[in-house]
Amino acid sequence: MNPPRLKYFLTSALAFLALAFAVTARAQQQLTPKLQNAVGRWQATNNDGTPGGQVETYVENGALFGRVSGVRPGRAPDSVCDRCSGDLKNQRILGMVIIRNFHPEGDDWVGGTVVDPENGKEYKGKIWAIGNDKLGMRGFVGISLIGRTATWTRIP
């Protein structure tokens, strides 16, 4: 390879590597401690204060997701969500991904959806850590004023 072509090749290769590094760094950017605290195993609480099911939250490709890791007391482990719609219709509740595609905004997870396997309804939502052992979640239809807030407790 002649020197001008070699110089062009090396410059192009370095530019490509720099771009690839920047994209990778952006995709794997560090989450704040408060965002990281939303990851874990959680005991959901019903409206009446009794224990509900259990959910394990995790980060995948920079977004927060959560799957049912334990069904609510009194529910059979092989129960299905017959009230759900779309790809969740008649899916087994244990293992079902009910928290989907929340992205970080400040110290909160926003812009995703939550499915309630009790009624099959899908809600927009916001999730935030409360210290190290509590998780706040607001589910709503349309605007945040019309919805409900739940607090879950971390399972050690």
N, C-alpha and C positions, 0 to 999 in steps of 0.2 A: 504494500500500500504506500502510495507516495505521501510525503509529509503534509500537504494541505488536506488531503482526504482523511488522513489519520487524525489530524487536529479536529476536523469537522465531526468525525465519528466519536472521538473522545468527548467533545463538547456536548454532542447530542446524548450520549450515554449518561453523562453526569447530570444533564438537565432532566432526563427521564428518571434517574434514581432519586434526585431531589424531589421531584413531583410525587413519585411513589412513596417516599418517606413521609412527605407532608400529608398525603391522603391517609396513610396508615396511622400516623400520629393523631390525626383528627378523629379517626374512627375509634381509636383506643384511648381517647382522652380520659384523664382521671376524673372519677366522680368525686364530688365533695363527700366528706364523712356523713353528712345528713342524708345524701342520696344513697350512699352505701348502706346506711342503717335500715333502709326499706327492704333490703334483701334478707331473706331468712324464712323460717317456718313460723306460721301465725295461727293462733286460735281465734276464729271468728266468733262474734257474739250476736245472738239474735236480738230483735227489737225489745223483747221482754227481759233481756239480760242473761238469758240462759246460753250455755255454750252451743255454738253452731258447728260447722265443719272446720277443717283445717286446710290451710293454703300454704304452699311453698312458693315464694317469689324469687325470681332470678332475672339476670340481665342477659339479653341475647342481642348481639349486634347493636349495642348502645340503647336498647329499649327494655323496659320493665314488663315482665310477664308473670303470671302466677297460675299454678295448677292445683287442683284439689288433691291434697295428700291424705285426707281423712274425711269421711262423710259424717254428717251431723249425727248425734246420738239418736237411735231409733230408726235410722235409715239402713237398709241392707247394702252391703258393699258393692253389690252388682246392680244397684238401681241405675236407671237411665233417665235422662232429661227429656221426658215426653212433651213438656211444654216449650222446650227450646225450638228455635227455628234454624233454617239454613244448615250448615255443616255440623252443628251441634245437636240437631234433632235426633232423638233416640240414642245419643251417645252416652256411654257409661260415665256417670258423674265422677267417680274416683279416677283421677288422672286427667280430667277435663281441664283444658286451659281456659280459665274464666276471666283472667286479667290479661289484656292484650295491648301491645304497642304504645305504652306510655313513654314519653320522652322527657328528658330533664329540662326544667326551666327554673333557673335559680336553684333552690333547695327542694323543689317539689317535682313530682312526676305528673305530667299533664298530657292531654290530647289522646288518651287511649279509651278503651271501652272495658266495661265489667259486665259479665253475665251473672244473673242471680239464678242458680239452678232450681230454686224453690218455685219461681213463677215463670222462668224461661225468658224474662225480659232482659234487654241489653241497655245499659246506661253509659253515658259519657261520664268521665270522672277525673278526679284529682287525688293523688296519694302523697302523703308526707310522713316522715318519721317524727315521732314524739319521743325525744330522748333515745335511749337504746332499746327499750323494751315495749314500745307501743307503736302502732301504725294507724294513722288517721286516713280515712277514705271518704270522699264525698262522691256519691253517685247521683246523677240528675238526668232529666230529659229536657232537652232544649237549653234552658239557662240554669245556672247553678242555684238560683233561688228556689227552684222547684226540684227538690231532691231530699236526700237524707244523708247524714253523716254517721259513720260507724267507727269504732275504735277497736282494733284487734290487739291481742297480747302475744308477745314473742314466746315461742315454745323453746325451752332450753335444749 
